[in-house]
Amino acid sequence: MSQPTPVAWPDTASALPVEGGSVVVRATGSAVETLVCLHGWTLDHSVWDPQHDALSDIATVISMDRRGFGRSSAPASLPRELDDLRAILARHGDQPVWLLGQSQSARIALAFAARHPDRVHGLILQAPPAMDDDAVVAPEIPYARFKHLADRDEMEQVRQEWLAHPLMHSPTPAIAAKLAAMVQRYRGTDLRGNADCLRLDALVLAAIACPTLIVVGAYDTGARILAAQALAARIDGATVQIVPDAGHLCNLEAPDHFNTILRRFLTQDETQRSIIQAD
């Protein structure tokens, strides 16, 4: 099988040593507040380019290539990503942060906030999946098939099928090209072998005590919209904000609206946050 053509990468990030290798971290801005952004499955830190560009005046914006993705060399492991987050926080002053988890990474953000409540000011969860004990929706992503293909070293087929999935759809050619470039860099190491899991059940969700905002695109899949609503009902004080004219990756498809939501959430006091309503 032919190897994919290398994709150019902007040289704007640096490697941070973690267990088993390194993760690539990008930071912009020098504000006192810090926003840490965690990308979704198969993506990398470049998915957060619009947030780095627009929000660094109110927060130091940090993104990373999670272990197993992008240019990070550390092997994939969801539980170890909690330690990677601690390492990133230690590098940047070890102060409490705002934590933004996109899609799969909503699990990481929730688990970190439950285990380290003193380190998280608040959570923003973008298009989170259903939780482990939530029967509202069935799994959307055919991981078993993708794992089968990866074990046969058919990663190009994985990439093609994943880019055709509704969660990765964008009608905007420039965004579609950006997503294709990120997925082309995806090596599928998390699909091979027995990947570590990170369970999120009622006990974990009950431990979330910080302000929590769930953001979902109006054109995301019905399953993700249901999952967002179900999760909001299980976290005390959580609210859901809908981004119009955007799908699963609403931070890319409607960055101005998405960034306005984040700016409002990060700068309002706790009373104001608790009454945020969907536009």
Backbone torsions as a table, in degrees:
resi	resn	phi	psi	omega
1	MET	NA	132.6	-178.8
2	SER	-69.9	148.1	179.3
3	GLN	-81.4	145.6	179.3
4	PRO	-65.7	149.1	176.8
5	THR	-67.2	130.1	179.5
6	PRO	-56.5	142.5	-179.1
7	VAL	-108.2	130.6	-179.4
8	ALA	-59.6	144.7	-177.2
9	TRP	-128.8	128.1	178.2
10	PRO	-65.2	131.7	-176.2
11	ASP	-84.8	76.0	-175.8
12	THR	-127.1	9.0	-174.0
13	ALA	-134.2	166.8	-179.3
14	SER	-134.2	159.1	-177.1
15	ALA	-87.1	138.7	176.3
16	LEU	-117.4	121.7	179.7
17	PRO	-64.3	133.3	174.9
18	VAL	-139.1	177.6	-179.4
19	GLU	-60.1	123.6	176.2
20	GLY	89.1	-2.4	-179.5
21	GLY	158.1	-128.3	-179.2
22	SER	-147.2	160.1	169.8
23	VAL	-121.9	146.6	-178.9
24	VAL	-90.1	128.6	-174.8
25	VAL	-125.6	135.9	174.3
26	ARG	-120.3	136.3	177.4
27	ALA	-134.5	134.3	175.7
28	THR	-130.8	148.9	180.0
29	GLY	87.3	168.2	-179.9
30	SER	-139.2	24.9	179.6
31	ALA	-69.2	158.3	-180.0
32	VAL	-64.7	-43.9	178.2
33	GLU	-71.5	149.7	-179.4
34	THR	-127.9	132.2	175.9
35	LEU	-115.4	117.5	178.7
36	VAL	-103.2	123.9	-174.6
37	CYS	-111.0	125.8	-179.0
38	LEU	-112.3	123.9	-174.7
39	HIS	-80.0	165.2	179.4
40	GLY	-83.5	-178.9	-175.3
41	TRP	-61.5	136.2	178.9
42	THR	74.1	-4.2	-175.6
43	LEU	-95.9	-168.2	177.5
44	ASP	-152.7	-174.7	-170.4
45	HIS	-65.4	-18.0	-178.3
46	SER	-69.6	-13.1	176.1
47	VAL	-64.5	-18.8	-178.0
48	TRP	-97.2	13.1	179.7
49	ASP	-52.7	-43.6	-179.3
50	PRO	-64.5	-27.3	179.7
51	GLN	-80.8	-37.6	173.5
52	HIS	-58.8	-42.2	-176.6
53	ASP	-68.8	-35.0	-167.9
54	ALA	-103.6	-21.5	-170.3
55	LEU	-113.3	0.6	-174.8
56	SER	-72.9	-4.5	175.0
57	ASP	-81.2	-22.5	-179.1
58	ILE	-110.8	-12.3	-179.7
59	ALA	-154.8	146.7	166.6
60	THR	-71.1	115.5	-175.7
61	VAL	-95.7	121.2	-178.7
62	ILE	-118.0	130.6	172.0
63	SER	-130.8	168.4	-175.9
64	MET	-151.6	160.2	163.7
65	ASP	-90.5	109.5	-180.0
66	ARG	-59.3	153.7	-179.7
67	ARG	-56.8	132.2	-176.6
68	GLY	93.4	-3.9	-176.4
69	PHE	-130.7	159.6	176.3
70	GLY	56.5	-135.7	-179.2
71	ARG	-93.9	2.0	179.5
72	SER	-67.7	139.1	-178.1
73	SER	-97.6	-15.0	-179.9
74	ALA	-65.4	140.0	-178.0
75	PRO	-67.7	148.5	-177.7
76	ALA	-60.9	135.3	176.3
77	SER	-171.6	111.0	-180.0
78	LEU	-61.3	-46.0	179.7
79	PRO	-60.2	-37.2	-178.8
80	ARG	-71.3	-16.9	177.1
81	GLU	-65.8	-23.1	175.1
82	LEU	-65.7	-39.2	176.1
83	ASP	-69.4	-35.8	176.9
84	ASP	-61.7	-40.0	177.0
85	LEU	-61.7	-42.0	178.0
86	ARG	-61.5	-38.6	178.8
87	ALA	-65.4	-39.5	178.6
88	ILE	-66.3	-43.9	178.3
89	LEU	-61.8	-39.2	178.9
90	ALA	-63.7	-37.5	179.1
91	ARG	-66.3	-31.6	-174.2
92	HIS	-108.4	39.0	169.4
93	GLY	95.0	-5.9	175.4
94	ASP	57.0	34.6	176.4
95	GLN	-99.3	157.6	176.7
96	PRO	-57.8	146.4	-174.3
97	VAL	-129.8	165.9	166.3
98	TRP	-91.4	134.8	-172.3
99	LEU	-120.5	122.6	-178.6
100	LEU	-114.0	115.8	179.3
101	GLY	-112.8	123.6	-176.9
102	GLN	-100.1	123.6	174.3
103	SER	53.8	-118.0	-179.2
104	GLN	-52.2	-36.4	-175.7
105	SER	-72.0	-9.7	172.2
106	ALA	-59.5	-32.1	177.5
107	ARG	-63.3	-42.5	-179.1
108	ILE	-66.7	-45.0	-179.6
109	ALA	-61.5	-43.7	180.0
110	LEU	-64.8	-45.4	-179.2
111	ALA	-63.5	-40.2	179.8
112	PHE	-65.9	-43.7	-179.5
113	ALA	-65.4	-34.7	178.9
114	ALA	-69.4	-37.4	-177.2
115	ARG	-85.3	-27.9	-176.4
116	HIS	-130.5	64.4	-175.6
117	PRO	-61.9	-25.0	-179.9
118	ASP	-76.3	-8.6	-176.8
119	ARG	-105.8	-0.1	-175.0
120	VAL	-126.5	116.6	173.9
121	HIS	-67.7	-43.7	-176.1
122	GLY	-169.6	163.6	-177.9
123	LEU	-116.1	139.1	166.3
124	ILE	-121.4	121.0	-177.6
125	LEU	-113.8	115.1	-178.0
126	GLN	-97.1	115.2	176.1
127	ALA	49.2	56.3	-177.0
128	PRO	-68.4	153.1	174.4
129	PRO	-80.1	173.1	174.2
130	ALA	-65.1	146.7	178.8
131	MET	-80.4	169.0	-170.8
132	ASP	-60.8	-36.8	-177.1
133	ASP	-104.3	21.5	-178.8
134	ASP	-103.8	114.4	-176.9
135	ALA	-94.1	14.0	-176.2
136	VAL	-63.9	-40.7	-176.7
137	VAL	-134.3	155.7	175.2
138	ALA	-87.4	159.3	177.4
139	PRO	-56.5	136.7	-178.0
140	GLU	-92.8	-30.9	-171.8
141	ILE	-95.6	127.2	-178.2
142	PRO	-78.5	68.2	-176.6
143	TYR	-59.0	-37.9	-177.7
144	ALA	-61.0	-42.8	178.1
145	ARG	-67.2	-43.3	179.8
146	PHE	-62.2	-39.0	177.7
147	LYS	-63.9	-42.2	178.1
148	HIS	-58.6	-45.9	179.4
149	LEU	-65.3	-42.1	-179.5
150	ALA	-63.8	-39.8	178.6
151	ASP	-64.2	-24.1	177.4
152	ARG	-94.4	8.9	179.4
153	ASP	61.7	37.6	177.5
154	GLU	-109.9	56.9	-176.3
155	MET	-68.0	-30.2	179.7
156	GLU	-65.3	-34.5	176.5
157	GLN	-68.0	-39.5	175.2
158	VAL	-57.5	-47.7	-177.6
159	ARG	-62.0	-44.2	-178.4
160	GLN	-64.0	-44.8	-178.8
161	GLU	-68.1	-36.2	-179.4
162	TRP	-69.7	-40.6	178.9
163	LEU	-66.3	-22.1	177.2
164	ALA	-87.4	-4.8	-178.1
165	HIS	-73.1	145.8	-179.8
166	PRO	-56.5	-31.3	-179.8
167	LEU	-67.3	-19.3	-178.7
168	MET	-106.8	5.7	-176.2
169	HIS	-76.6	136.2	169.5
170	SER	-142.2	130.2	179.4
171	PRO	-76.6	-8.4	-177.8
172	THR	-90.5	118.1	-175.3
173	PRO	-55.4	-41.0	-177.6
174	ALA	-65.0	-39.2	178.8
175	ILE	-70.5	-42.0	177.3
176	ALA	-58.7	-39.7	178.8
177	ALA	-67.7	-38.8	178.4
178	LYS	-63.7	-43.2	178.7
179	LEU	-64.4	-42.0	179.3
180	ALA	-61.1	-38.5	178.6
181	ALA	-65.4	-41.1	178.4
182	MET	-65.4	-45.0	-179.0
183	VAL	-66.6	-31.4	176.8
184	GLN	-62.9	-29.0	179.0
185	ARG	-82.1	-10.4	-177.8
186	TYR	-73.7	127.1	-174.7
187	ARG	-98.8	-13.1	176.7
188	GLY	76.4	18.6	-177.7
189	THR	-64.8	-27.4	179.6
190	ASP	-74.1	-17.9	179.3
191	LEU	-81.9	-24.5	-175.9
192	ARG	-86.6	145.6	179.2
193	GLY	73.9	-157.9	-179.8
194	ASN	-106.0	98.3	-177.2
195	ALA	-69.5	141.7	176.1
196	ASP	-67.4	143.2	178.1
197	CYS	-108.1	164.6	179.7
198	LEU	-134.3	98.9	-174.0
199	ARG	-78.1	137.9	175.8
200	LEU	-128.2	111.1	-179.3
201	ASP	-124.2	-166.8	-175.7
202	ALA	-60.8	-34.4	-179.1
203	LEU	-66.6	-40.4	178.3
204	VAL	-65.4	-47.3	-177.4
205	LEU	-64.7	-34.1	179.3
206	ALA	-67.7	-20.3	-178.9
207	ALA	-84.5	-7.1	-179.8
208	ILE	-75.3	115.7	-176.1
209	ALA	-116.6	-3.4	-176.8
210	CYS	-93.4	162.4	174.2
211	PRO	-55.7	135.3	-176.1
212	THR	-133.0	127.0	178.0
213	LEU	-120.3	129.4	177.4
214	ILE	-109.0	125.8	-176.5
215	VAL	-116.8	131.4	-179.3
216	VAL	-143.8	142.5	178.6
217	GLY	-74.9	144.3	-179.4
218	ALA	-62.2	-26.7	-179.5
219	TYR	-103.3	15.5	172.9
220	ASP	-65.3	171.5	179.7
221	THR	-66.1	153.4	177.8
222	GLY	-59.2	-34.1	179.6
223	ALA	-63.9	-40.8	-179.4
224	ARG	-70.8	-35.5	177.9
225	ILE	-66.4	-42.2	175.8
226	LEU	-62.7	-41.6	-180.0
227	ALA	-63.9	-39.2	178.3
228	ALA	-63.1	-44.1	179.7
229	GLN	-66.0	-40.5	179.4
230	ALA	-65.4	-40.1	179.8
231	LEU	-67.0	-41.4	179.2
232	ALA	-60.0	-35.3	-179.5
233	ALA	-70.6	-17.0	-175.4
234	ARG	-103.0	-6.7	179.0
235	ILE	-112.8	123.3	-175.9
236	ASP	-58.3	121.7	175.6
237	GLY	81.1	0.0	-178.4
238	ALA	-69.2	147.4	177.5
239	THR	-127.3	158.0	178.7
240	VAL	-114.4	132.4	175.7
241	GLN	-117.9	130.5	-179.4
242	ILE	-99.1	131.6	175.6
243	VAL	-98.8	112.9	-179.2
244	PRO	-70.0	156.0	174.8
245	ASP	57.2	38.1	179.2
246	ALA	-151.0	154.2	179.3
247	GLY	-105.8	-142.1	-173.4
248	HIS	-60.2	-43.5	-178.1
249	LEU	-97.9	63.1	-173.7
250	CYS	-66.6	-21.1	177.4
251	ASN	-67.6	-25.9	176.3
252	LEU	-91.2	-39.9	-173.0
253	GLU	-78.0	-31.8	179.0
254	ALA	-135.6	63.9	-172.9
255	PRO	-62.9	-35.9	-179.4
256	ASP	-63.1	-46.7	-179.8
257	HIS	-67.0	-44.7	179.4
258	PHE	-59.8	-45.3	-178.5
259	ASN	-68.0	-32.9	175.6
260	THR	-63.5	-41.5	176.8
261	ILE	-60.9	-46.5	-179.5
262	LEU	-65.6	-41.8	-179.3
263	ARG	-61.4	-42.1	178.9
264	ARG	-63.4	-44.4	-177.5
265	PHE	-66.2	-39.8	-177.3
266	LEU	-75.2	-24.4	-173.7
267	THR	-105.5	-15.2	178.8
268	GLN	-80.7	156.1	176.9
269	ASP	-78.0	173.5	-172.5
270	GLU	-61.1	-37.7	179.4
271	THR	-64.1	-42.8	-180.0
272	GLN	-66.3	-38.7	179.6
273	ARG	-61.2	-35.9	-174.5
274	SER	-69.5	-12.6	-178.7
275	ILE	-115.5	14.0	175.9
276	ILE	-61.3	133.0	179.9
277	GLN	-122.0	159.0	178.2
278	ALA	-65.4	139.1	178.0
279	ASP	-71.8	NA	NA
